[in-house]
C-alpha cells in the first residue's frame, strides 16, 4: 500500500508540472479551462490522497517502537509534504518561468 500511495502522489506531482508546462507553452483556450476547472480539481484530489497518506505516516511514527519503523514514518511525512508543495507550487513556478 505504501508504494502504491507514494507512486500515486508522485505521479500527481509530475502530472501537475507537466500539464502546467504544456498549457503555459501554448496560448489557446484550453489554458482558461485548465486554470479554472482542471487545476483545482487535480490539486484537491492529490491533496486529499496526500492527507490520508500523511495520517498513515504519522500513525506509523507515533505507534512504532522500532527505530527503523519510526524512520519510515518520518520519511513518509517528509515525502508527502514535498509532494504537496510541488503540486501547489507548480503553477506559480511555471508562470514565473514563462516568457512574456
C-alpha positions in Angstrom: 0.0 0.0 0.0 2.8 2.4 0.9 4.5 2.1 -2.5 1.2 2.5 -4.3 0.3 5.6 -2.5 3.8 7.1 -2.9 3.5 6.3 -6.6 0.1 8.0 -6.9 1.3 11.1 -5.1 4.5 11.3 -7.2 2.5 10.8 -10.4 0.1 13.5 -9.4 3.0 15.9 -8.8 4.6 15.1 -12.1 1.3 15.4 -14.0 0.8 18.8 -12.4 4.1 20.1 -13.5 3.7 18.6 -17.0 0.2 19.8 -17.5 1.1 23.3 -16.3 4.2 23.5 -18.5 2.3 22.3 -21.6 -0.5 24.8 -21.1 1.9 27.6 -20.3 3.8 26.9 -23.6 0.6 27.2 -25.7 -1.6 30.2 -25.9 -5.0 28.7 -26.5 -8.5 28.4 -24.9 -7.5 25.3 -23.1 -5.5 27.4 -20.7 -8.6 29.1 -19.2 -10.3 25.7 -18.7 -7.1 24.2 -17.2 -6.7 27.1 -14.7 -10.3 27.4 -13.8 -11.5 23.8 -13.6 -8.9 21.1 -14.1 -6.1 22.5 -12.0 -8.1 23.0 -8.8 -9.7 19.6 -9.2 -6.4 17.7 -9.6 -4.8 19.8 -6.8 -7.7 19.0 -4.4 -7.7 15.3 -5.3 -4.0 15.0 -4.8 -4.2 16.9 -1.5 -6.9 14.6 -0.2 -4.8 11.5 -1.1 -1.7 13.2 0.5 -3.6 13.9 3.7 -4.7 10.3 4.0 -1.1 9.2 3.4 0.2 11.8 5.9 -2.1 10.3 8.6 -0.8 6.8 7.9 2.8 8.0 8.1 2.2 9.9 11.3 0.5 6.9 12.9 3.4 4.7 11.9 5.8 7.2 13.5 3.7 7.5 16.7 2.8 3.9 17.2 6.0 2.2 16.3 8.6 1.1 18.9 11.2 0.1 16.3 13.5 3.0 15.3 13.6 1.8 11.7 9.8 2.0 11.5 9.8 5.4 13.1 12.3 6.5 10.5 10.0 5.1 7.7 7.1 7.2 9.2 9.2 10.3 9.2 10.3 9.7 5.6 6.7 9.2 4.6 5.6 12.5 6.2 8.5 14.4 4.6 7.8 12.9 1.2 4.2 13.8 1.3 5.0 17.3 2.4 7.4 17.7 -0.6 4.8 16.3 -3.0 2.1 18.6 -1.8 4.5 21.5 -2.1 5.3 20.6 -5.7 1.6 20.1 -6.5 0.6 23.5 -5.2 3.7 25.5 -6.3 4.0 24.1 -9.8 1.6 26.6 -11.5 3.3 29.5 -9.8 6.8 28.3 -10.8 5.7 27.8 -14.4 4.1 31.2 -14.5 7.2 32.8 -13.1 9.4 31.0 -15.7 7.0 31.6 -18.6 8.4 34.2 -21.0 6.2 37.2 -21.6 
